[in-house]
Amino acid sequence: MKKVLALVSVLVLLLSCVPAMAWENGVVVKVGIVGSTNEYWTVAMAEKMKAEGIILEFTTFSDYNMPNIALSTGEIDMNSFQHYNYLAKWQADNAATYPTPLAAIGETLVAPLSLYSKKYASLDELKEGDTVLVMNDPTNEARALNMLVNAGLIKLADTAGEFATALDIVENPKNLNIIEMAADVIGTQMEDPSVAVGFLNGQYATQAGFNHEQALLVEAFDPTNAAQHGIVNIIAVREADLENELYQHIAKSFQCAEVAEVFNTLYAGSFVPAWSQEEAAAQ
């Protein structure tokens, strides 16, 4: 009897050491996304998580502002659409109205900005006074303008900083008509025959019918360059939820072979995994 009791005690002790599931089967997590090109979430991740009993419920927004408002106010549990720089700037600008701190719980992809045209096949064809569309959110506008700088088309003031705008242009040899507008409308405005070229990221380029091979200019990204880390896209949560095991699991699960496959096929070249392909293949 003593041996039996001892065995039972050992079994109880062992069972107590086995970590319990941090969530119940069928748990729902609300994810905010932007636009219509999110198959890596709505298909790949939705199916992957469903197999584990986690239901991802998506709220789709049309612009870059609302997902952070929804996250800050508790309407959604996480969002996936922005990079580190955008989140930092958004929080700085909206701290008084939406004081709930948000933070990155995982990294997803890099979406290099690209310059597209329905009129020209090369940047060399740009003419005097041509119209160039750039996004008007501070971090991405600066990225676009710096691409024009690197292409030798404009020069920015030395004081421009990381949030440069068209007002910081000090040299514009071709007198390009640079128009700032919301990123989500540039794609439709490209149909205007008066528009020569426009900057789009992978998602909005795909929605506008462009593929990566059509880009006249593509933003260079070096993963070893710490200065560029800010343009890595993230999964954001409320800072208070950074230790939430369920959310951590979803963020870690995103960096998988299934999602990488969507990037490599459906969005070849437009989205780059924020993790190595070797890591993705091993999961």
Rosetta silent file (secondary structure, phi, psi, omega in degrees, C-alpha in Angstrom):
SEQUENCE: MKKVLALVSVLVLLLSCVPAMAWENGVVVKVGIVGSTNEYWTVAMAEKMKAEGIILEFTTFSDYNMPNIALSTGEIDMNSFQHYNYLAKWQADNAATYPTPLAAIGETLVAPLSLYSKKYASLDELKEGDTVLVMNDPTNEARALNMLVNAGLIKLADTAGEFATALDIVENPKNLNIIEMAADVIGTQMEDPSVAVGFLNGQYATQAGFNHEQALLVEAFDPTNAAQHGIVNIIAVREADLENELYQHIAKSFQCAEVAEVFNTLYAGSFVPAWSQEEAAAQ
SCORE:     score description
SCORE:     0.000 S_00000001
   1 L     0.000  -40.418  179.021    0.000    0.000    0.000 S_00000001
   2 H   -62.059  -38.492  178.890    2.853    2.354    0.820 S_00000001
   3 H   -65.406  -39.763  178.525    4.380    1.702   -2.615 S_00000001
   4 H   -63.094  -46.293 -179.738    1.039    2.429   -4.290 S_00000001
   5 H   -63.275  -38.116  178.713    0.627    5.662   -2.373 S_00000001
   6 H   -64.932  -41.045  178.734    4.173    6.652   -3.222 S_00000001
   7 H   -63.800  -42.831  178.470    3.545    5.979   -6.921 S_00000001
   8 H   -60.980  -41.534 -179.382    0.351    8.022   -6.835 S_00000001
   9 H   -63.039  -41.492  178.875    2.217   10.880   -5.187 S_00000001
  10 H   -63.795  -43.572  179.359    4.890   10.790   -7.879 S_00000001
  11 H   -61.948  -42.093  178.731    2.261   10.787  -10.640 S_00000001
  12 H   -62.348  -41.876  179.857    0.469   13.731   -9.065 S_00000001
  13 H   -64.102  -43.064  179.789    3.767   15.598   -8.804 S_00000001
  14 H   -64.036  -42.447 -179.874    4.640   14.856  -12.427 S_00000001
  15 H   -64.764  -33.781  179.980    1.232   15.935  -13.660 S_00000001
  16 H   -69.984  -18.594  179.924    1.520   19.176  -11.729 S_00000001
  17 H   -86.600  -13.441  179.306    4.740   19.894  -13.614 S_00000001
  18 L   -78.887  120.431 -177.451    3.047   19.615  -17.024 S_00000001
  19 L   -64.242  133.414  178.964    2.112   23.139  -18.165 S_00000001
  20 L   -77.104  155.327  175.975   -1.614   23.609  -18.706 S_00000001
  21 L   -59.931  136.365 -177.460   -2.919   25.055  -21.946 S_00000001
  22 L   -81.155   -4.672 -178.847   -2.936   28.822  -21.637 S_00000001
  23 L  -148.884  158.838  179.881   -6.186   29.016  -23.595 S_00000001
  24 L   -89.756  152.575  176.842   -9.358   27.037  -24.175 S_00000001
  25 L   -59.982  132.952 -179.423  -10.216   25.302  -27.423 S_00000001
  26 L    88.968    8.589  179.649  -12.193   27.661  -29.657 S_00000001
  27 E   -63.311  141.393 -177.726  -10.775   30.842  -28.131 S_00000001
  28 E  -105.738  132.202  175.277  -11.318   33.885  -30.374 S_00000001
  29 E  -122.140  125.652 -177.149   -8.642   36.488  -31.027 S_00000001
  30 E   -91.365  121.580 -175.167   -9.630   39.670  -32.877 S_00000001
  31 E  -116.783  128.423  176.876   -7.036   40.816  -35.405 S_00000001
  32 E   -93.364  129.762  178.525   -7.077   44.161  -37.215 S_00000001
  33 E  -131.588  167.735 -177.358   -5.762   44.200  -40.794 S_00000001
  34 E  -124.822  135.888  175.825   -5.771   46.778  -43.605 S_00000001
  35 L    77.760 -170.042 -173.174   -6.911   46.377  -47.205 S_00000001
  36 L  -109.190   -0.304 -177.949   -7.839   43.260  -49.134 S_00000001
  37 L  -107.636   77.628 -176.508   -4.475   41.582  -49.673 S_00000001
  38 L  -134.258   34.397 -177.087   -4.001   39.705  -46.428 S_00000001
  39 H   -58.691  -27.457  178.445   -4.100   36.051  -47.455 S_00000001
  40 H   -64.728  -23.900  173.070   -1.112   35.356  -45.228 S_00000001
  41 H   -95.485  -55.656 -169.872   -3.465   36.131  -42.328 S_00000001
  42 H   -71.211  -20.450  177.860   -6.955   35.274  -43.597 S_00000001
  43 H  -112.746  -66.702 -173.987   -5.920   31.967  -45.190 S_00000001
  44 H   -59.949  -55.088 -177.396   -2.508   30.745  -44.026 S_00000001
  45 H   -72.446  -37.114  179.751   -2.626   31.886  -40.405 S_00000001
  46 H   -59.580  -44.437 -179.584   -6.374   31.385  -40.000 S_00000001
  47 H   -70.041  -41.462 -179.820   -6.069   27.722  -41.025 S_00000001
  48 H   -61.565  -45.569 -178.846   -2.899   27.141  -39.015 S_00000001
  49 H   -72.588  -36.010  179.064   -4.422   28.561  -35.828 S_00000001
  50 H   -60.210  -36.605  178.660   -7.797   26.870  -36.346 S_00000001
  51 L   -63.411  -19.471  179.042   -6.013   23.510  -36.327 S_00000001
  52 L  -102.225    6.580  179.387   -4.856   24.415  -32.812 S_00000001
  53 L    84.332   14.290  179.656   -8.302   25.495  -31.638 S_00000001
  54 E  -108.562  122.215 -178.443   -7.606   29.218  -31.985 S_00000001
  55 E   -99.838  117.352  176.089  -10.131   31.221  -34.014 S_00000001
  56 E   -91.068  121.495  179.446   -8.802   34.382  -35.631 S_00000001
  57 E  -108.646  120.926 -171.577  -11.557   36.922  -36.192 S_00000001
  58 E  -100.534  138.301  169.878  -10.566   39.668  -38.614 S_00000001
  59 E  -116.229  120.498 -176.142  -11.602   43.314  -38.745 S_00000001
  60 E  -100.262  126.597  179.713  -10.554   44.949  -42.011 S_00000001
  61 E  -108.515  157.822 -177.442   -9.809   48.670  -42.062 S_00000001
  62 L   -99.317  -12.193 -179.682   -9.381   50.918  -45.095 S_00000001
  63 L  -136.113  176.655 -175.029   -6.729   53.258  -43.701 S_00000001
  64 L   -85.966   -9.762 -174.487   -3.692   53.244  -41.420 S_00000001
  65 L   -86.970  -44.054 -172.057   -5.183   55.278  -38.573 S_00000001
  66 H   -64.872  -35.283 -178.245   -8.175   53.249  -37.387 S_00000001
  67 H   -59.447  -35.951  178.890   -6.440   49.935  -36.511 S_00000001
  68 H   -75.019  -33.037  175.155   -4.418   51.567  -33.729 S_00000001
  69 H   -63.704  -46.362 -179.999   -7.472   53.399  -32.427 S_00000001
  70 H   -62.054  -37.979  178.524   -9.383   50.106  -32.349 S_00000001
  71 H   -69.951  -43.283 -179.065   -6.507   48.389  -30.551 S_00000001
  72 H   -62.219  -37.094 -177.049   -6.083   51.214  -28.070 S_00000001
  73 L   -90.694    0.360  175.057   -9.799   51.211  -27.187 S_00000001
  74 L    86.988   10.621  179.132  -10.040   47.416  -26.877 S_00000001
  75 L   -72.722  -28.159  177.297  -12.149   46.710  -29.964 S_00000001
  76 L  -130.796  166.055 -177.387   -9.502   44.290  -31.247 S_00000001
  77 L   -95.421  -29.196  179.448   -6.764   42.258  -29.555 S_00000001
  78 E  -157.622  162.162  172.987   -3.915   42.868  -32.003 S_00000001
  79 E  -137.363  160.300 -177.307   -3.277   44.423  -35.378 S_00000001
  80 E  -145.260   99.112 -179.424   -0.895   43.722  -38.231 S_00000001
  81 E  -164.636  -15.402 -167.082   -0.302   46.436  -40.827 S_00000001
  82 E  -122.300  164.217  174.619    2.424   48.834  -39.653 S_00000001
  83 E  -103.224  174.362 -177.594    6.138   49.002  -39.052 S_00000001
  84 H   -55.213  -45.481 -176.568    8.005   50.099  -35.921 S_00000001
  85 H   -62.686  -41.206 -179.087    8.493   53.656  -37.143 S_00000001
  86 H   -64.317  -45.276 -179.331    4.828   54.170  -37.948 S_00000001
  87 H   -60.472  -44.088 -179.149    3.697   52.890  -34.544 S_00000001
  88 H   -61.361  -44.218 -179.754    6.179   55.128  -32.720 S_00000001
  89 H   -68.121  -40.762 -179.508    5.079   58.210  -34.652 S_00000001
  90 H   -62.010  -43.435 -178.980    1.374   57.371  -34.272 S_00000001
  91 H   -66.472  -39.507  178.760    1.700   57.004  -30.524 S_00000001
  92 H   -63.168  -38.723 -177.753    3.637   60.242  -30.202 S_00000001
  93 H   -78.599  -22.939 -172.194    0.988   62.110  -32.197 S_00000001
  94 H  -119.092   13.196 -175.495   -2.027   60.530  -30.471 S_00000001
  95 L   -58.866  -36.071 -177.499   -0.878   60.076  -26.872 S_00000001
  96 L   -70.742  -38.539 -177.537   -3.288   62.671  -25.522 S_00000001
  97 L   -85.279  -39.306 -178.632   -6.368   61.199  -27.207 S_00000001
  98 L  -127.423   80.860 -172.110   -5.439   57.504  -27.065 S_00000001
  99 L   -76.155  -10.640 -179.296   -3.053   57.121  -24.120 S_00000001
 100 L   -62.487  118.362 -178.101   -3.104   53.303  -23.956 S_00000001
 101 L   -70.574  136.320  177.904    0.478   52.285  -24.854 S_00000001
 102 E  -111.796  155.294 -178.318    0.861   49.851  -27.756 S_00000001
 103 E  -153.417  160.260  178.459    3.898   47.691  -28.474 S_00000001
 104 E   -81.935  132.439  176.341    5.241   45.101  -30.892 S_00000001
 105 E  -108.377  -10.414  178.701    4.858   41.474  -29.853 S_00000001
 106 E  -170.720  162.562  178.783    6.319   40.033  -33.051 S_00000001
 107 E  -108.831  145.436 -173.883    7.742   40.847  -36.472 S_00000001
 108 E  -118.345  -60.051 -171.639    6.039   39.855  -39.720 S_00000001
 109 E  -157.305  169.689  168.894    7.431   41.225  -42.969 S_00000001
 110 E  -118.115  128.987  179.160    9.186   43.973  -44.813 S_00000001
 111 L  -113.900   88.636 -178.791    7.171   45.706  -47.530 S_00000001
 112 L   -58.570  138.306  173.921    9.659   47.665  -49.646 S_00000001
 113 L   -71.645  144.709  178.096    8.222   50.789  -51.217 S_00000001
 114 E  -134.859  152.682  179.035    8.191   50.718  -54.998 S_00000001
 115 E  -106.088  124.882 -176.424    7.635   53.330  -57.681 S_00000001
 116 E  -120.927  161.621  178.443    5.150   52.402  -60.411 S_00000001
 117 L  -151.225  145.127  171.637    3.888   53.993  -63.606 S_00000001
 118 L  -100.913   -1.167 -177.078    1.199   53.416  -66.209 S_00000001
 119 L  -109.979  -36.558 -171.318    2.965   55.801  -68.595 S_00000001
 120 L  -118.767  153.777  176.485    6.658   54.994  -68.453 S_00000001
 121 L  -104.044   -4.923 -178.583    8.834   51.895  -68.567 S_00000001
 122 L  -154.685  150.835  176.112   11.853   53.622  -67.044 S_00000001
 123 H   -63.067  -25.168 -179.398   12.700   56.495  -64.709 S_00000001
 124 H   -62.930  -17.146 -177.999   14.749   57.946  -67.551 S_00000001
 125 H   -85.592   -7.951  179.583   11.471   58.869  -69.264 S_00000001
 126 L   -56.887  135.888 -176.153   10.420   61.305  -66.543 S_00000001
 127 L  -112.465  166.358  176.677    9.788   64.721  -68.026 S_00000001
 128 L   -54.205  126.946  175.935    9.889   68.286  -66.781 S_00000001
 129 L    78.814    6.434  179.343    6.961   68.968  -64.440 S_00000001
 130 L   -59.861  150.066 -179.744    5.750   65.341  -64.231 S_00000001
 131 E   -90.722  130.579  178.990    3.477   64.468  -61.323 S_00000001
 132 E  -121.540  124.921  179.590    4.788   62.126  -58.640 S_00000001
 133 E   -96.093  129.073  175.870    2.453   60.737  -55.964 S_00000001
 134 E  -127.091  149.412  178.417    3.858   60.056  -52.491 S_00000001
 135 E   -67.951  150.903 -173.945    2.059   58.842  -49.366 S_00000001
 136 L  -101.095    4.052  174.508    1.332   61.537  -46.796 S_00000001
 137 L   -80.525  139.249 -166.529    1.980   59.638  -43.565 S_00000001
 138 H   -53.936  -46.382 -174.773    5.243   60.970  -42.126 S_00000001
 139 H   -69.540  -42.128 -177.271    7.387   57.824  -41.980 S_00000001
 140 H   -77.380  -30.142  175.696    6.489   56.483  -45.422 S_00000001
 141 H   -63.355  -42.466  179.246    6.654   59.859  -47.154 S_00000001
 142 H   -61.947  -39.101  177.644   10.221   60.230  -45.918 S_00000001
 143 H   -61.176  -45.149 -179.102   11.055   56.780  -47.283 S_00000001
 144 H   -63.774  -44.939 -178.491    9.648   57.723  -50.706 S_00000001
 145 H   -64.245  -38.074  178.957   11.450   61.060  -50.824 S_00000001
 146 H   -68.347  -28.555  173.712   14.749   59.447  -49.895 S_00000001
 147 H   -66.441  -38.482  177.014   14.291   56.999  -52.747 S_00000001
 148 H   -66.875  -35.464  176.441   13.970   59.979  -55.093 S_00000001
 149 H   -62.550  -48.562 -178.214   17.109   61.422  -53.527 S_00000001
 150 H   -64.543  -24.964  177.985   19.009   58.191  -54.119 S_00000001
 151 L   -84.816   -1.297  177.838   17.780   58.181  -57.727 S_00000001
 152 L    79.113   17.939 -175.291   19.275   61.633  -58.203 S_00000001
 153 L   -94.033  -27.996  178.770   15.901   63.303  -58.844 S_00000001
 154 L  -143.540  171.725  172.140   15.687   65.641  -55.835 S_00000001
 155 E  -134.546  138.635  179.092   17.731   66.832  -52.881 S_00000001
 156 E  -101.866  155.343  176.749   16.496   67.301  -49.323 S_00000001
 157 L   -63.030  148.361  179.122   17.634   69.863  -46.796 S_00000001
 158 L   -61.804  -21.584 -178.353   20.312   68.675  -44.408 S_00000001
 159 L   -93.110    6.825 -173.355   17.856   69.393  -41.590 S_00000001
 160 L   -58.248  -43.228  178.797   15.075   67.219  -43.081 S_00000001
 161 L    75.347 -172.033 -173.551   15.426   64.408  -40.529 S_00000001
 162 L   -77.375  -10.362  179.300   13.617   61.071  -40.419 S_00000001
 163 L  -117.636   47.096 -178.706   10.186   62.600  -41.052 S_00000001
 164 L   -61.986  146.499  175.493   10.996   64.575  -44.186 S_00000001
 165 L  -128.417  177.829  179.880    8.149   65.997  -46.283 S_00000001
 166 H   -59.420  -23.909  179.378    7.918   67.691  -49.662 S_00000001
 167 H   -68.385  -17.273 -178.903    8.569   70.993  -47.877 S_00000001
 168 H   -88.421    0.061  179.823   12.118   69.787  -47.196 S_00000001
 169 E   -74.331  124.919 -179.376   12.986   69.555  -50.908 S_00000001
 170 E  -110.999  -18.513  176.122   15.695   72.091  -51.742 S_00000001
 171 E  -136.743  131.357 -177.769   16.621   70.919  -55.235 S_00000001
 172 L  -147.079   73.215 -171.494   14.210   69.631  -57.888 S_00000001
 173 L   -52.668  -34.952 -178.950   15.947   69.889  -61.305 S_00000001
 174 L   -91.837    4.987 -177.770   12.985   68.473  -63.244 S_00000001
 175 L    50.956   44.644  179.280   10.480   70.573  -61.292 S_00000001
 176 L   -62.037  138.147  179.086    8.586   67.407  -60.457 S_00000001
 177 E   -89.991   92.521 -174.901    5.089   68.043  -59.141 S_00000001
 178 E   -90.079  116.329 -176.674    5.207   66.003  -55.939 S_00000001
 179 E  -111.449  127.530  178.669    1.740   65.452  -54.495 S_00000001
 180 E   -92.598  134.736  176.517    1.169   64.010  -51.027 S_00000001
 181 E  -156.070  166.549 -179.462   -1.923   61.852  -50.446 S_00000001
 182 L   -59.406  138.723 -176.418   -3.207   58.947  -48.354 S_00000001
 183 H   -57.471  -33.192 -174.026   -1.478   55.680  -49.228 S_00000001
 184 H   -77.111   -8.087  179.820   -4.779   53.877  -49.804 S_00000001
 185 H  -109.130   -8.230 -178.499   -5.877   56.211  -52.637 S_00000001
 186 H   -60.677  -40.100 -178.765   -2.659   56.393  -54.654 S_00000001
 187 H   -56.078  -45.002 -179.926   -3.528   53.189  -56.499 S_00000001
 188 H   -72.695  -33.606  179.625   -6.769   54.593  -57.911 S_00000001
 189 H   -68.826  -18.894  178.319   -5.180   57.960  -58.678 S_00000001
 190 L   -64.969  -17.139  177.339   -2.641   56.190  -60.880 S_00000001
 191 L   -72.997  -19.041  179.587   -5.435   55.882  -63.454 S_00000001
 192 L   -68.154  121.341 -178.149   -5.321   59.661  -63.961 S_00000001
 193 L   -62.233  -15.436  178.804   -3.352   60.282  -67.194 S_00000001
 194 L   -80.881  -11.052 -179.922   -1.784   63.352  -65.618 S_00000001
 195 E   -88.875  125.060  179.982    0.023   61.150  -63.082 S_00000001
 196 E   -85.694  -51.409 -178.098    3.458   60.006  -64.216 S_00000001
 197 E  -145.569  159.536  178.723    4.546   57.803  -61.303 S_00000001
 198 E  -150.695  146.740  178.703    3.387   56.892  -57.809 S_00000001
 199 E   -89.336  132.780  177.603    4.787   55.184  -54.739 S_00000001
 200 E  -140.723  147.311  170.955    3.003   52.086  -53.436 S_00000001
 201 L   -91.376  179.382 -173.094    3.879   49.383  -50.952 S_00000001
 202 H   -55.105  -43.251 -176.441    3.285   45.694  -51.664 S_00000001
 203 H   -66.348  -53.011 -177.093   -0.308   45.572  -50.466 S_00000001
 204 H   -71.053  -28.023  175.648   -1.641   48.638  -52.246 S_00000001
 205 H   -64.849  -43.851  179.211    0.395   47.854  -55.357 S_00000001
 206 H   -62.928  -43.340  178.995   -1.253   44.453  -55.589 S_00000001
 207 H   -62.292  -31.366 -178.717   -4.702   45.969  -55.097 S_00000001
 208 L   -85.293   -0.509  176.811   -3.973   48.456  -57.892 S_00000001
 209 L    91.002    9.626  177.620   -3.035   45.650  -60.277 S_00000001
 210 L   -92.701  147.058  170.448    0.743   46.141  -60.267 S_00000001
 211 L  -113.389  163.481 -171.532    3.188   43.313  -59.798 S_00000001
 212 H   -58.444  -33.845 -177.330    6.665   43.626  -58.377 S_00000001
 213 H   -67.066  -18.833 -178.824    8.366   43.175  -61.748 S_00000001
 214 H   -83.374   -9.046 -175.759    6.699   46.356  -63.044 S_00000001
 215 L   -63.897  134.727  176.234    8.360   48.604  -60.471 S_00000001
 216 L   -81.271  -25.148 -177.387   10.599   51.326  -61.876 S_00000001
 217 E  -152.270  134.569 -179.142   12.350   51.682  -58.540 S_00000001
 218 E  -125.235  133.970  179.043   12.406   49.430  -55.453 S_00000001
 219 L   -63.539  129.700  178.079   13.482   50.419  -51.959 S_00000001
 220 L   -79.437  134.926  177.575   16.670   48.655  -50.930 S_00000001
 221 L  -128.419  126.538  178.470   16.461   46.818  -47.606 S_00000001
 222 L  -116.256  108.454 -177.295   19.455   45.473  -45.723 S_00000001
 223 L   -61.634  -17.687  179.578   18.451   43.330  -42.707 S_00000001
 224 L   -89.064   -5.202 -178.842   21.881   43.914  -41.176 S_00000001
 225 L   -90.589  106.845 -177.260   21.433   47.692  -41.254 S_00000001
 226 H   -59.671  -28.472 -178.961   20.144   48.745  -37.830 S_00000001
 227 H   -66.806  -21.101 -179.420   19.028   52.087  -39.267 S_00000001
 228 H   -97.716   -0.431 -177.362   16.442   50.258  -41.392 S_00000001
 229 H   -60.117  -27.274 -178.009   15.009   48.121  -38.600 S_00000001
 230 H   -64.661  -17.337 -179.483   12.226   50.650  -38.152 S_00000001
 231 H   -96.455   11.112  173.659   10.573   49.640  -41.453 S_00000001
 232 E   -78.466  127.478 -179.597   10.078   46.038  -40.336 S_00000001
 233 E   -74.561  153.415 -170.801    6.350   45.360  -39.997 S_00000001
 234 E  -134.752  167.020  164.708    5.018   44.104  -36.702 S_00000001
 235 E  -101.574  120.787 -178.088    2.123   42.558  -34.814 S_00000001
 236 E  -104.576  143.185  174.219    1.040   45.162  -32.279 S_00000001
 237 E  -135.268  172.316  170.960   -0.820   44.603  -29.020 S_00000001
 238 E   -67.772  140.097 -175.807   -1.584   46.719  -25.988 S_00000001
 239 H   -53.798  -33.762  179.877    1.581   46.947  -23.923 S_00000001
 240 H   -65.646  -16.880 -178.032   -0.225   45.340  -20.992 S_00000001
 241 H  -101.068    8.970 -177.472   -0.722   42.214  -23.142 S_00000001
 242 L   -60.715  -27.618 -179.680    2.909   41.662  -24.086 S_00000001
 243 L   -95.053    5.678  178.723    3.127   38.704  -21.683 S_00000001
 244 L   -65.753  116.966 -174.413   -0.133   37.142  -22.902 S_00000001
 245 H   -64.677  -34.096  178.507    0.906   33.581  -23.804 S_00000001
 246 H   -65.776  -47.171 -179.820   -1.799   33.193  -26.440 S_00000001
 247 H   -65.425  -39.181  176.617   -0.782   36.372  -28.249 S_00000001
 248 H   -61.195  -39.520 -179.723    2.890   35.405  -27.987 S_00000001
 249 H   -65.034  -41.905  178.996    2.059   32.035  -29.512 S_00000001
 250 H   -64.199  -43.631 -179.993    0.243   33.630  -32.457 S_00000001
 251 H   -62.474  -42.320  179.155    3.133   36.036  -33.064 S_00000001
 252 H   -68.069  -38.718 -178.240    5.662   33.220  -32.993 S_00000001
 253 H   -67.006  -24.974 -179.595    3.477   31.015  -35.211 S_00000001
 254 H   -60.278  -34.859 -177.374    3.328   33.737  -37.875 S_00000001
 255 L   -82.053   72.994 -173.197    6.988   33.131  -38.682 S_00000001
 256 L  -133.976  169.392 -178.899    6.304   29.825  -40.406 S_00000001
 257 H   -64.218  -35.246 -177.931    6.737   28.056  -43.725 S_00000001
 258 H   -63.543  -43.362  179.017    3.040   28.462  -44.622 S_00000001
 259 H   -69.949  -42.104  178.367    3.185   32.262  -44.415 S_00000001
 260 H   -58.736  -36.133  179.410    6.558   32.401  -46.178 S_00000001
 261 H   -63.830  -39.545  177.069    5.033   30.368  -49.015 S_00000001
 262 H   -63.215  -43.630  178.089    2.313   32.999  -49.496 S_00000001
 263 H   -60.592  -43.348 -172.873    4.977   35.720  -49.614 S_00000001
 264 H   -75.808  -20.629 -177.098    7.088   33.764  -52.094 S_00000001
 265 H  -110.623  -69.313 -175.471    4.260   32.907  -54.483 S_00000001
 266 L   -62.651  -36.294 -177.488    1.205   35.159  -54.292 S_00000001
 267 L  -122.256   39.562 -175.757    3.231   38.262  -53.420 S_00000001
 268 L   -50.636  117.947  177.919    6.596   37.327  -54.851 S_00000001
 269 L    89.585  -25.843 -177.432    8.956   40.243  -54.295 S_00000001
 270 L   -81.145  -34.003  177.806    6.351   42.543  -52.736 S_00000001
 271 L  -123.221  136.481  178.323    6.644   41.122  -49.229 S_00000001
 272 E  -119.008  128.221  178.713    9.828   39.812  -47.638 S_00000001
 273 E   -56.441  142.943  178.350    9.661   37.671  -44.465 S_00000001
 274 L   -82.688    5.469  176.824   11.059   39.426  -41.410 S_00000001
 275 L  -130.314  165.448 -176.048   12.754   36.163  -40.524 S_00000001
 276 L   -71.516  148.545  178.249   15.169   33.978  -42.457 S_00000001
 277 H   -62.330  -30.826  179.305   13.849   31.517  -45.042 S_00000001
 278 H   -66.037  -40.278  177.746   15.866   28.791  -43.301 S_00000001
 279 H   -64.010  -42.031 -179.178   13.988   29.424  -40.054 S_00000001
 280 H   -62.745  -44.561 -177.123   10.656   29.334  -41.893 S_00000001
 281 H   -66.157  -27.059 -177.135   11.435   26.055  -43.639 S_00000001
 282 H   -81.588  -11.619 -177.218   12.425   24.438  -40.356 S_00000001
 283 L   -91.851    0.000    0.000    9.087   25.156  -38.669 S_00000001
